[in-house]
Amino acid sequence: MPEGATAKPRLVIRNVRVFDGLSDSAVDARDVLIDGDRITAVSDSPVGGAPGQDTVEIDGGGRFLMPGLSDAHVHLMGNANSYIDFVMGATGLLVANTLAEAKRMLHRGFTSVRDMGGDTAPLKTVIDRGDFEGPRIFPSQAMISQTSGHGDFAFVYETPYAFGGGPSRTDSIGFTRTVDGVERVLTAVREQLRKGASQIKLTIGGGAASMYDPLYTLQFTPDEMRAAVQAAEDYGTYVATHVYTVPGITRAIEAGVRSIEHGHLADEATIALIGEKGIWLSMQPFAEDDHHYPDPDRADKNRQICHGTEDVYTWAKKHGVKVAFGTDLLLEPESAARQSVMAARMGEFYSNAEALRMLTSGNAELFEMAGDRNPYGSARLGVIAPGAWADVLLVDGDPLDDISLLSDPEQNLKLIIKGGNVFKNTL
């Protein structure tokens, strides 16, 4: 600390019920002490600041204190911008929209997110610096796709790279990177790492939002996928893959992928295999009206995906699969606030305690797989415990009894703190 500088006041949140992100229940009548950007004490007796240091006190009034929420599959750029914005909008507008959505996401109580496609490392820098409000970001940078794959947003008449063409619009703004062949896959992975990716995202099967790829398609050869995994592991991190089907998931597992994104069209045997291998299943509790598509083909793909949701969650619980919560909302900015609705929807598939653990410490365990690429690895995320990051929410009501409280953050989140900084306080 520079000579003559004043220490940041300690923050004491008094008289709260604490859900630590790990337990089945909350404990009553606790004081939580925050010093700087960390939690330093959780006590059943009054705590205060050090001699000579200012202390700010907040009376929680017996309300429910929990770790900040997390989302393991967001597209900040995709949440904030429509398809027309991507194709026709100025780059500055895309960035401004994304920063605005980052603030809204934080005010929905999401203090940490894993971004699975988009040039968000620069946004992470300015948010971490305190210039803008937003969650902690684990960036994947551009999602890497083959030509005609899920991440290929080029117009059908555009010439692919391999034939001398240039980048599509989404490639040029860093939302996607379309490549073919082992050599270019290696370069694409290394490019994202150079740009600040904490993990790598490949699209290896069809999807609803994309125009050229039926759901059954297999994308990237085994050699291409193994090359991506090797390049990521050489940097101490891992590959996550967009994929829905049994053949795609099987190929991903054989290639060494460590996080399956989606998986809604899997069968029970494949879900059991994911659990046996200790691989993460990053699922989303999709319902049909979470996304809207203007053409019948993509609407039908969306319908097929959503119909698999309940079965996959049931099998994942049965076989002890490590499941993460994500939303994957994309290209419909007017629907971005459904993130909160989807978080509360987890209570339909898990007990409220299981869902809250997934939304906090569970997702944090997945984020930590980035190893030395974890930008926040100096403290724990997703828990309320001494030494953890001071990312906490104060809820008016008890989500362990009624998880639907999370669906209305404006009304029910009375206090939002990230890194020891208060971003909302309506007490």
N, C-alpha and C positions, 0 to 999 in steps of 0.2 A: 504494500500500500504506500503511495507517495507520502512524503512527509507533510503533515498538516491536513491530510484527507480525513474526512469523517466516515466512520464505519456505517454501513447500511444498517438501519434499525432491524433488530430481531422482530420476528412476527410470532405471536402466540395465539393459537386458536383454542379457546377455552370451551369446556363443557360440550364435547361432541361424542357421538357414538362412532367408533372407528371400525370400518371394514378395511383390513390391511391388504386386500387383494389376493390373499392366500387361503383364508379360512372359510368355514361354512357360515359363520355368524359374525356379528359386530359386537364390540365391547363398549359398555356404557361409561359415561362420565370420565372422559380422557381429555387431557391437554396435549396439544401437539405444538412443538417448538420448531420453528424454521429459522435457520441462521444462514444468511446469504441465499444460495440456490439449493441447499440441502435441508432435509429433515434431520434434526439433531436429537430430538427426544419425543417419545410418546409415553405419557405418564398418567397414573391415576391420582397423582398429587399435583398441586399447582407448580408450574414451572415459570421461570422468568428470565430476563436478560442478564448479561454479565454486568458487574459494577462498571459504571461509566459509559455504558452502551444503551442507547435509546431502544425501547421496546414498544411495539405497536400491538395492542390486544384487540382481538375480535371475539365477541361472545357468540358461540355457535348455538346457544339456546337448546342444547340437547339434540340438534339435528345430526344427520348422517354424513360422515366424512369418508370419502373413498378416494382411491387413486384416480388420476385422470384417465379418461377413456382412450382407447387406441383402435386403429383401423389398419388391418394388415394388407389391404388391397384397395388403395385409392388411386385415382388419376387426377391430381389437382388441376392440371391443364384441361383434362377432359371433363371434369366436373364443372369447370368455370366457363367453358366455351362450347358452342354448338358446332355441328359439322360445317355450317356456312361460315362461322367465325374462322374455323381452321382453313377453309379453302380460300376465303376472300378477305378475311380481316387483316388489318395491319399487325405486324409482330408486336408493336408496343401495346396494342389493345389486348392481345392474347395474354401478355405478361401482366398487364394491369388487372384484367379480369381474374387471373389466377391469384394474384396477391389479395384481391378483395375476397375471393372464396377462402383463402387460407385464414383470414381473419374470422370469417363466419364459421369455419370449421372449428377453430379454437373456442369460439363462443357457444358452440354446441357441446363443448366439454371434451373434445378430442385433442389431447395434448401431445400425442405422438402418432405418426402415421408412416406406413411403408408405401412409398409411391412406386407404382408398377408400370410406369411409362410416361415420360415427359421430361423436359429439360428443367428439372427442379432443383438441381444442386446450387445454382446461383440464388434462387429464392431462399433456400435453406441458409445460405450465407448471410443474407440481409435480415432474415428473421432471427437467426441465432445472435446476430450483432445487436439486435434490439431496434432496428430501424422500422420494422413492420411487425404487426401481430400475426401469429400463426403457430401451428403445432411444430414440434420437432419432426424433421423429415429424414427418413431413410430412403435416399433416391436410388432408383434403378437406372435413371436416365432413359435413353430411347429403348423401347421394347424392340427386340430384334426378331425379324420375320424373314421368311423366304419370299421370293416372288410368287404372287398369287396366294400368299398366306394371310393369316388373320391380321397381321400388321401392315399389309400392303394396301395403302389408300391411294395409290396412283390411279389416274384415269385409265380406262382400258386401252385407249389409243396411245398412251405414252410408252416409249421404248425402254425396256429394262436396262439396268446398268451394264449387264454383261454384253449387250448389243450396242453399247455406246451411248445410251440415254443418260439423262441427268436425274437428280433427285426429285422425288415427288414433293408436294408441299409439306406433308407431315414429316418427311425425312429432313427437309431443309430447316425446319424449326426444332428438330431434335425430339419430336414426339415418337418417331419410329426410325428404324434403320433396316432397310431391305437389302438382304445379301444372299448369295448362293455360293456353295462350295466351302470346303474346309478352310481354305486360306482366308476368304473374306469373312467367314464367321469368326475366326480368330481375331482378325483386325477389328471387327465390330465390337467384340467383347472388350478388347483392350482399349478401344476408343472410349467406351462408356466408363471404364475404370479410370482412364486418364481424366475424364470430365467430372469425376467425383462419385461414381456409383458405389453404393455400399453392398449391393448384390446385383445379380444379372437376371434379366427377364427375357426368356425366349417364348415365342408363340409357336406351338408345335401341333396345333390342331385347329379345326374350324371354330367359328364363333358367330354369335348373333349379330354383332355390330358391323361385321365385315361383309363385303359384297360378293367376293369371288369364291369363297371356300365353304362347301357343305360341311356339316358337323363331322361326317365320317372321315374326312381327309386326314392323312398322316403328313406332317410337315417337318422338314429337315430329316436327313438321313441319320442313321445311327452314328456314322463317322462325324458328321457335322455336329451332332449333339455332344458326343464325347469330347470333341475339340473345345467346345464352349465350356464344358465342365472343367476340363483341364486348365484352361486359361483362367477361369475364375478361382479354382483351387490354388493355382500358383500365386494368386494375390490374397490368399487366405480367406476367401469367401465362397459363395455357393451360387448355383443356378436355380431359379424358380421358373416353372413352365405353365403357360396357359394351355389347358387341355381338358377335355370333357370325357373322352371315350376310353374304353378298355384297351384297345391296341395302342393308343397314344400314351396312356399312363404306363403301360408295360414297357414301351420303348424308353420313356423317360427314366423309369426306375433302373433299367438295364444300363443306361448311359451315366448314371450316378447323380441324377437330379435329386435335390434334397427338399424341395417344396413343390407340391402339386397345387396349382392354382385352379380352383373350380372342382372338376371331377364329378359333375352332376349326373353324368350318364354312365358311371361305373356300375359294376355288379358287386355282389357281396364278396366274392372271392378276391377281387382286385382291391377292395377296401381293406380286407384282412391282410393282403400282401403289403399294403402301405404301412399298416400297423406293425407287421412283423419286421419290416426293414427299418422302422424308426423314422420314417419320412413324415414330414408335415403335410397335412391337408389343409390348405387355406381356402375355406369354403365361404360362400355367401348365401344367406337365407333368402334366395330370390323368390319373388312372387311376380306373376305376369305383368302387373301394372307398375312395376318398378321402372320398366323401360317401355318405350313406344316406338314402333317402327312403321314407316310409311308404306312398305311393300309387303305382300303376303309371304314371301320367301323368308325374310328375316323375322317376321312376326311368328312364323311357324317354328323357326329355329329357337326363338326365345321360349315358346310354349314347351317344346321338348325339354329344354334345359330346366325350366322351372318345375316340371313334373317329376324330376329326379331328386329334388331337394330333400324331401322328408325321408325317403329310403336311405339316402347316403348318410344323413345324420344318424339314423337309427343304427346302421351297420357300423359307423365309426365309433359310436358309444359301445356297442357290443364287443368290438375287437380292440378297444383301447387305443385308438388312433389319436395322435396329437393333432387337435383341430384348432385352427386360428379363425378369428372373425374378420371378415372384410365386407366391403360393399360393392366395389367395381361399378359405381354409377358413372355414366359416360355420355357426353354429347347432348345432354339435356339439362342445362343450367337451372331451369325452373324446378327440377326434381332433386337438386343437390341436398336439400334439407331432409330428404328421405333417409339420409344416413342415420339420423336419430331414431326414426321409425324402425329401421332394419336392426339397429342395436337392441331395441326393446323386443323385437320379434324373436330374438334368440330364446326368450322364455317359452316359446312354443315347442322347442326341441330339447331344451335342457332345463334343469331346475334353475331358479333364479340365481342361486349361489354359484352353480357351475357356469352360468352365462356371465356373471360378473367377473369371475376369475378369468374366463377366456378374454373378456374385454380389457383386462388390466394385466395381471402378471403372466397370463398364458401367451398373449400376443408378444409381450416383452421377451419371453424365452425364444420365440422365433426370431425376433429382431436381433437378438444377441448372437445368432448364428453367423452374422457378418464378421465376427471375430475382430481382428485388428482394423477392419474397415468400419466397425461400429463407431459412429462419430460421438456417441454419448456413453461410451463404455467405462468412463471413470466413476460412475455411480449406477445404482439399480433403477430401473424403470418399472412402473406398474405395481409398486408396493408402497405402503406407508410403514416405514421402519427407519430407525436411526441410520444415517448415511445415505439414504436414497435421495434421488432427485425430488425436490419439493414441487411436485405436480399433483395437485389435489382438487377435489370438487366437494362442495357442501350442498347436499340435496335436501330439499324440504319434503320430507317423507322418507320411507324406507324401501329402497329398490329390492331388498331381499324379500319383502312381502309383495311388492307391486313394481315389477320391473318396467311397466309401462310409463312410469314417471320419467324415464330417460327419453321418451318420445317427444316431450315438450320442454326442452332445455331452457327456453326463455322464461317460462313460468317456474320451473322446479329447481334450476341450478341457481343457488343464491350466491355462491362464491366460486370463482375459477382462478386458480393459482398455477402458474407454470414457472419453474425455475426460481421460486420464491417471489415472483412478481405477481401482483394482484391485477387481473384483467377484468374481473367483474366482481362487484360487491354490492348487493342490494339489501344487506342487513341494516 
